[in-house]
Structure formats: structure tokens, C-alpha cells
């Protein structure tokens, strides 16, 4: 039985999500950049970045799950599934689910 991990990253000006299987196989990796929002200011504006993360997180995570065929994998067999989030420079496990 393989583990599935959904990793979510929202540092600086990128919102990203990835699904990794058995800590080896990257099933999907979706990154949304905010460069276009910040370029006219000559650098990242924290308020703009935080609001963009809120708007982008759901579509980015949804796209990563679809690209990884998460639903089909889940239906095939019982697996341990986890959610991890980047906070500062460290990955934290938010949830370990038996789905």
C-alpha cells in the first residue's frame, strides 16, 4: 500500500501544490506565479501576495488533484493519505487520513 502526500506551498509569490506517491513518484506539480502582479512595483508586495494566495489556493490544489488522478487512485485501493504544508522553511503534516 503506497502513501499519497498532497504538498501545499505558498511562500513569497508562488502558490503551488503537488501530489507525491510513496515519497518517490511525483504524480503532479502545479505552480502559479504572481510575477505579473508584482513586477510594476519592482518586488513582492506582501499584501498583494497574501490576497493572491487566498484566491489561487483552491484552483491550484484542485488542478494538482485532478492531474494526479487522486480520485481514481483513492477508489482503486485503500491507502494512507496525508496533507503537508510548507510553513517558513519546514514541511508540517496537517493531517493523516485513512480514506
Secondary structure, DSSP 8 states (H G I E B T S, - for coil): ---EEEEEE--TTEEEEEEEETTTEEEEEEEEE-HHHHGGGTS--HHHHHHHHHHHHHHHHHHHHHHTTHHHHHHHS--EEEEEEEETTEEEEEEEEE-
